[in-house]
């Protein structure tokens, strides 16, 4: 058995690796007496380089997401403006009398 922490679930074949067993980026095993570099709470890395690479990948993904979000937001604003214009045209074309009041159902 390695120095990594095993958790016992009752059967040897049901081994679930502990989240601190290996680096989240490169998969290198994390030994018991070395530094573990953490990121965003519970993501372990074997080195500062692996951790920094993950940070840069996350920042690039967030930047792409923000750019795509802002472009889709502006296109949805345009479609809402077109929809409102067409809705007001429909309302003016169909000037129908509407009766309001209470309805009783027995």
N, C-alpha and C positions, 0 to 999 in steps of 0.2 A: 504494500500500500504506500502511496507517495505521501509527502508531507502536506499536500493539499487537503483541505477540509472536506471530508465526505459527510454527507448526512444520511442517516440510516432510515430507510423507509420500510424495513422489514425484509427486503430481499436484495441480494447482491446485484441481480440483473436489472433492478429498477434504479440504478445509480443516477442521481441527478447532479450534474456538476455545479459546484458553488460558483457564484458570479465572479469571485475573485481568483478563480483558477487560472485564467488566461487573459492575455491582452485582447481588448475588444476590437482592435484594428488588425494586428498582424497574427494574433492567435498564439503568440509565444507564451509558454507556461510562466506563471508568476511564482517565484519561489518564496518560501516562508520568511526569509530574512533579508529581503531586498525592498527597496522603495516601490510603492505602487502609486502611480499618478492618476488621480481621479478627475472626472469631468462630468458636469451636470448631475451631481448627486451620486449615482451608483454605477458609473461607467469606468472600469479600470483600464489603465494602460501601462505598458512595461517601461516606457521612457517618455521624456518630455517631447521628443520628436514625434512619436506616435500620437500623443495627446494633441500637439500643435497641428498635426496633419488633419486630425478629426475636427478640430475647431475651425480650421480653414475650409474644410468641406462643408460643414454646417453653415458657416457664414455665406459661402457661395450659394448654397441651396436656398437660404432665407432671402438672399438678394434676388435670385431668379423668381422666387415665389412672390415677393413684393412687386417686382416689375410686371409679372403676369397678372397679379391681382389688380394693379392700378390700370393696366390696359383693358382688362375685362370690365372694370368698374366704369371707365369712361365710355366703353361701347354699350354697357347696360343703361347708362344715363341717356345716350342718344336714342336707344330703342324705347325707353320710357317716354321721352319727349315725343317721338313719333306716335306711340300708342295713345298718349293723352290728346294729341291733335286729332287722331282718327276717332277717338271716343267722343270728343266734343262735336265733331261733324255728325256722327251718328245720332247724338242727342238732338241736335238742331233739325235733322232730317225727319225725325220721328216724334213730332210734337203731339203726343197722345195724352188724353186726360187720364189721370190716375186718381182713383178713389181711395181714401184712407179711412180707417175706422176700426172698431172692435169686431172681432169675429167670435161667435159663440159656437162651440161644438158640443153636441149632446151625445 
